[in-house]
Amino acid sequence: MSVKELIQAEIDKIPEEELNNLYQWIKEFTDKINHVKNGIISSPEKHLSNSYPYHDLDYLAGTWSEEDEIEFLLNTKQFNEIDQKLWQ
């Protein structure tokens, strides 16, 4: 006898009223889980406008000097060059 058949045989031994109670419990549990899940999914959208603005990296914004820009452009210039030997 397969495992599936053994499980089915055990289920067949359970009285109909208990199966109905179990089914009702599973349905209520599933409904509660879905309700909680939907609340969790929608809650970030609700609180998005009320969220506290983070200023952790504000000190880095707009801090490039002209020298920093020139250094960056010189260091990244090689990325714009195509090595023709690699494409032959």
C-alpha angles and dihedrals in degrees: 000000000000124000090251091054091048091052092047090050091053092048090051089058092059114097116250093242092056091049090052090050091049092049091050091049091050091049092050092046092050091049091051092048091050091048092051092044092051090048092052093047094049098040097079089055091051094050098039094096091045095051120121113251112243118225098181095123100029092111089063096053114105095356098128113116122205089259091054091052093050091047091049093049092048092049094048097041091096091064090067093054120093118214104220092196091065092057099051 
